[in-house]
Amino acid sequence: MAASETDKPSDESGTTHFGYQEVPVAEKQERVADVFRSVANRYDMMNDVMSLGTHRLIKRFTIELSALRKGHKVLDLAGGTGDLSMRFSPIVGNEGQVVLADINEAMLAVGRDRVIDRGMQSNITFTQADAQNLPFATDTFDCVCIAYGLRNVTHKDQALTSILRVLKPGGRLLMLEFSKPQNPLLSKAYDAFSELWPVAGKMIVGDSESYRYLVESIRVHPDQETLLGMIEDAGFTEARYQNVLDGISAVHIGVKPRN
């Protein structure tokens, strides 16, 4: 798999990666937005295809690590179609709150419709928000979860700092992301399988290029140890990660210091 890389400096006049391409920093956000506008209506279907259905089990495992309880307030960041928000909702109950946030208006609209269709809007609210500059008060959330979203953020270090700010002291960051398989044979097989995603994207949603970007964005995303270091550098304590499916995905956890 491609070597890991950290974010480019936050100079908006510079360049950053968009998959394997180098693009002006100012353009990346809109290019990513176009990708998710294209796939929003069939995003969950494609997740099933791309993961062979395992993303549901991985998300269930992630929720078990959240330590959420009744009355807690959780931010589902880059929450898209609301899959995790609807799982968090019964855990925090009517005494708690789930905020489904996504920078992409098309994904957020799909999530809102799904939540309303299932009658789960009593404790779920919706906010269009940029992970790099979260529009919430300091010390608001007991947990911030970001699943398969960080790799699309231009300045990951800035997003981590923003997440730390809105967490309550002792609150937990829960980050699920595609990562790097540890077994070389599995890594090669996974690479070969992921090359089929653009073909599936063309067949199912009529869009191969968006899924080509998704494949490339996974391959240039920081590996487990690099991302762990970034979380620690942002100021989180008790930082750790657990590999899932031998590292095809990984769940990173960090805690906001209490003082």
C-alpha positions as CSV (number, residue, x, y, z in Angstrom):
1,M,0.0,0.0,0.0
2,A,1.1,3.6,-0.5
3,A,3.3,5.1,2.2
4,S,1.5,7.2,4.8
5,E,1.7,10.9,4.8
6,T,0.7,13.6,7.2
7,D,-1.2,16.8,6.3
8,K,0.5,19.5,4.3
9,P,1.0,22.8,6.1
10,S,-2.1,24.8,6.5
11,D,-1.1,27.5,4.0
12,E,-4.2,28.0,1.8
13,S,-2.0,29.0,-1.1
14,G,-0.2,25.6,-1.1
15,T,-1.3,22.2,-2.3
16,T,-2.6,19.1,-0.7
17,H,-3.5,15.6,-1.8
18,F,-6.8,14.7,-3.4
19,G,-6.3,11.0,-3.7
20,Y,-3.1,10.6,-5.7
21,Q,-3.4,14.1,-7.2
22,E,-1.9,17.3,-5.8
23,V,-4.5,20.1,-5.8
24,P,-4.6,23.6,-4.5
25,V,-5.7,23.6,-0.8
26,A,-8.6,25.9,-1.6
27,E,-10.0,23.4,-4.1
28,K,-9.9,20.2,-2.1
29,Q,-13.0,20.9,0.0
30,E,-15.2,21.5,-3.0
31,R,-13.8,18.5,-4.9
32,V,-14.6,16.2,-1.9
33,A,-18.0,17.8,-1.7
34,D,-18.6,16.9,-5.3
35,V,-17.7,13.3,-4.6
36,F,-20.2,12.9,-1.8
37,R,-22.9,14.8,-3.7
38,S,-22.5,12.2,-6.4
39,V,-22.8,9.2,-4.1
40,A,-25.1,10.4,-1.4
41,N,-28.3,8.6,-2.4
42,R,-26.6,5.2,-2.7
43,Y,-23.8,5.7,-0.2
44,D,-24.9,2.9,2.2
45,M,-25.5,0.5,-0.6
46,M,-22.0,1.1,-1.9
47,N,-20.6,0.7,1.7
48,D,-22.1,-2.8,1.7
49,V,-20.5,-3.6,-1.6
50,M,-17.1,-2.2,-0.7
51,S,-16.9,-3.8,2.7
52,L,-18.8,-7.0,1.8
53,G,-21.2,-6.1,4.6
54,T,-18.6,-5.9,7.3
55,H,-18.9,-2.1,7.9
56,R,-22.1,-2.8,10.0
57,L,-20.2,-5.2,12.3
58,I,-17.3,-2.7,12.5
59,K,-19.6,0.1,13.5
60,R,-21.2,-2.0,16.1
61,F,-17.8,-2.7,17.6
62,T,-17.0,1.0,17.5
63,I,-20.2,1.8,19.4
64,E,-19.2,-0.7,22.1
65,L,-16.1,1.4,22.7
66,S,-17.9,4.7,23.0
67,A,-18.7,4.3,26.8
68,L,-22.0,6.3,26.1
69,R,-24.7,6.3,28.7
70,K,-28.2,7.7,29.2
71,G,-28.2,11.5,29.2
72,H,-24.9,11.8,27.3
73,K,-24.5,14.2,24.4
74,V,-22.7,12.8,21.4
75,L,-21.5,14.5,18.1
76,D,-21.6,12.2,15.1
77,L,-19.1,14.1,13.0
78,A,-19.1,13.5,9.2
79,G,-22.1,11.5,10.1
80,G,-23.5,11.5,6.6
81,T,-26.5,9.3,6.1
82,G,-27.1,8.9,9.9
83,D,-26.2,5.3,10.3
84,L,-24.3,5.8,13.6
85,S,-26.6,8.5,14.8
86,M,-29.5,6.2,14.8
87,R,-27.5,3.6,16.7
88,F,-26.4,6.3,19.3
89,S,-30.0,7.6,19.8
90,P,-31.4,4.8,21.9
91,I,-28.2,4.5,24.0
92,V,-28.3,8.2,25.2
93,G,-32.1,8.2,25.4
94,N,-34.5,11.1,25.5
95,E,-32.4,12.6,28.3
96,G,-29.4,12.8,25.9
97,Q,-28.8,14.3,22.5
98,V,-27.2,13.2,19.3
99,V,-25.9,15.9,16.9
100,L,-25.6,14.6,13.3
101,A,-23.1,16.9,11.6
102,D,-21.6,16.8,8.1
103,I,-20.0,19.4,5.9
104,N,-21.8,18.1,2.8
105,E,-25.4,19.2,2.4
106,A,-26.4,16.3,0.2
107,M,-25.2,13.7,2.7
108,L,-26.9,15.6,5.6
109,A,-30.2,15.7,3.7
110,V,-30.1,11.9,3.2
111,G,-29.3,11.4,6.9
112,R,-32.1,13.8,7.9
113,D,-34.7,12.0,5.7
114,R,-33.6,8.6,7.1
115,V,-33.9,9.7,10.7
116,I,-37.3,11.2,10.1
117,D,-38.6,8.2,8.2
118,R,-37.7,6.0,11.1
119,G,-39.3,8.4,13.6
120,M,-36.0,8.9,15.5
121,Q,-35.8,12.7,15.4
122,S,-36.8,13.2,19.1
123,N,-33.2,13.4,20.3
124,I,-31.3,13.8,17.0
125,T,-30.5,17.3,15.6
126,F,-28.7,18.2,12.4
127,T,-25.9,20.7,11.7
128,Q,-23.9,21.4,8.6
129,A,-20.4,21.8,10.0
130,D,-16.7,21.8,9.0
131,A,-14.7,19.5,11.2
132,Q,-11.8,21.9,11.1
133,N,-13.9,24.7,12.7
134,L,-16.7,23.2,14.7
135,P,-19.6,25.6,15.5
136,F,-20.2,24.4,19.1
137,A,-19.3,25.7,22.5
138,T,-16.2,24.5,24.3
139,D,-16.8,21.5,26.6
140,T,-20.1,20.5,25.0
141,F,-19.9,16.7,24.2
142,D,-19.3,13.6,26.1
143,C,-18.2,11.8,22.9
144,V,-17.3,12.9,19.4
145,C,-17.3,10.1,16.9
146,I,-16.0,10.5,13.4
147,A,-16.3,7.4,11.2
148,Y,-14.6,7.2,7.8
149,G,-14.4,11.0,7.6
150,L,-11.0,12.2,8.8
151,R,-9.3,11.1,5.6
152,N,-11.4,13.6,3.6
153,V,-10.4,16.6,5.9
154,T,-7.7,18.8,4.4
155,H,-6.1,19.8,7.8
156,K,-6.5,16.8,10.0
157,D,-4.5,18.4,12.9
158,Q,-6.8,21.4,12.9
159,A,-9.8,19.1,13.0
160,L,-8.4,17.1,16.0
161,T,-7.8,20.4,17.8
162,S,-11.4,21.5,17.1
163,I,-12.7,18.1,18.3
164,L,-10.7,18.4,21.5
165,R,-12.1,21.8,22.2
166,V,-15.8,20.8,22.0
167,L,-15.3,17.7,24.1
168,K,-16.0,17.9,27.8
169,P,-13.1,17.2,30.1
170,G,-12.9,13.4,30.3
171,G,-14.9,13.2,27.0
172,R,-13.9,10.6,24.4
173,L,-12.8,10.9,20.8
174,L,-13.8,7.8,18.8
175,M,-12.4,7.6,15.3
176,L,-13.1,4.8,12.9
177,E,-11.2,4.8,9.6
178,F,-9.8,2.6,7.0
179,S,-6.2,1.8,7.8
180,K,-3.3,-0.5,6.9
181,P,-3.6,-4.3,7.0
182,Q,-0.9,-5.9,9.1
183,N,-0.6,-9.1,7.1
184,P,1.3,-8.6,3.8
185,L,-0.8,-11.2,2.0
186,L,-4.0,-9.6,3.2
187,S,-2.7,-6.2,2.2
188,K,-2.2,-7.3,-1.3
189,A,-5.6,-9.0,-1.5
190,Y,-7.3,-5.9,-0.1
191,D,-5.5,-3.7,-2.6
192,A,-6.6,-6.0,-5.5
193,F,-10.2,-6.0,-4.1
194,S,-10.3,-2.2,-3.7
195,E,-9.3,-1.8,-7.4
196,L,-12.8,-3.2,-8.2
197,W,-14.6,-0.4,-6.3
198,P,-14.6,2.1,-9.2
199,V,-16.1,-0.6,-11.4
200,A,-18.8,-1.3,-8.9
201,G,-19.4,2.5,-8.5
202,K,-19.9,2.8,-12.3
203,M,-22.4,-0.1,-12.3
204,I,-24.4,0.9,-9.2
205,V,-24.3,4.7,-9.1
206,G,-23.0,5.5,-12.6
207,D,-19.8,7.1,-11.1
208,S,-16.4,5.5,-11.2
209,E,-14.3,8.5,-10.5
210,S,-15.7,9.2,-7.1
211,Y,-14.9,5.7,-6.0
212,R,-11.5,5.9,-7.5
213,Y,-10.9,8.9,-5.2
214,L,-12.2,6.9,-2.2
215,V,-9.7,4.1,-3.0
216,E,-6.8,6.6,-3.3
217,S,-7.8,8.6,-0.2
218,I,-7.6,5.4,1.8
219,R,-4.1,4.6,0.5
220,V,-2.7,8.0,1.3
221,H,-4.3,8.2,4.8
222,P,-1.9,8.0,7.7
223,D,-1.3,4.5,9.1
224,Q,-2.3,3.5,12.6
225,E,0.8,4.6,14.4
226,T,1.1,7.9,12.6
227,L,-2.5,8.8,13.3
228,L,-2.0,7.8,17.0
229,G,0.9,10.3,17.2
230,M,-1.3,13.0,15.6
231,I,-4.0,12.4,18.3
232,E,-1.4,12.7,21.0
233,D,0.1,15.8,19.5
234,A,-3.4,17.4,19.5
235,G,-3.5,17.1,23.3
236,F,-5.5,13.9,23.9
237,T,-4.5,11.5,26.6
238,E,-5.0,7.7,27.0
239,A,-4.7,7.5,23.2
240,R,-4.8,4.0,21.7
241,Y,-6.2,2.1,18.8
242,Q,-7.6,-1.3,18.0
243,N,-7.2,-2.9,14.6
244,V,-10.3,-4.5,13.0
245,L,-10.0,-7.2,10.4
246,D,-6.2,-7.1,10.8
247,G,-6.0,-3.4,10.2
248,I,-8.3,-3.0,7.2
249,S,-10.0,-0.6,9.6
250,A,-8.8,0.8,13.0
251,V,-10.6,2.4,15.8
252,H,-8.6,5.2,17.5
253,I,-9.6,6.5,21.0
254,G,-8.4,9.6,22.8
255,V,-9.6,11.3,26.0
256,K,-9.7,15.0,26.7
257,P,-7.6,15.8,29.9
258,R,-9.6,16.7,32.9
259,N,-7.4,19.6,33.8
